[in-house]
Amino acid sequence: GILPTGQPYFVMELMRGETLGDAIYQGRIKPLLACLIGAQVASGLQAVHKQNVVHRDLKPDNIFLLDPDAAASGEDREGGDSDPPGQVNFVKIMDFGIAKAIDNKLTGTGMTLGTPEYMSPEQATGEKLDWRSDQYSLGCILYEMLTGSVPFRGNGPMSTLMKHLTEKVVPPRKRRTDLTIPESLEKIVLKAMAREKTDRYA
């Protein structure tokens, strides 16, 4: 808007809580809460994808969890009796700084902007992207929530990208045999992270 004095102003939402990245840093996320977070991220992405926009940099630091005063409590990660959030929306997707329209030429060959740990194979090679690229990134985030570590990490950015392109992901239940990770949830993660985008969820 513009003030009567002619000065422009910009109003943004003040969010109280923490990023998913901060939450994971404190400890892996319990499977039920990981499902609720993942479902709300997927719902937000669906709305964006319906507008033919791909986020292209989906990662835990770009996902914000509202605190209990702003939404239902989601602080119980590893134990306790409190229930995780139910139907209340408590997840926000942030930072669409490099998001592009699916039909925008800038999503084509040579554009590899993003974060290597969460980048889809087709994004790593500079291919034209669609919504399945964000789905792969969400799969990586679910993997990290459940295990406490990203699926691939090399000695540097290029090494990490190559792992997405050439290595088979270690299933979460094999990565962390000490944790109770539902097999059904593991299947969702692995399908979302399929190397070939045609093998992911349609």
Disulfide bonds with the S-S distance in Angstrom:
none
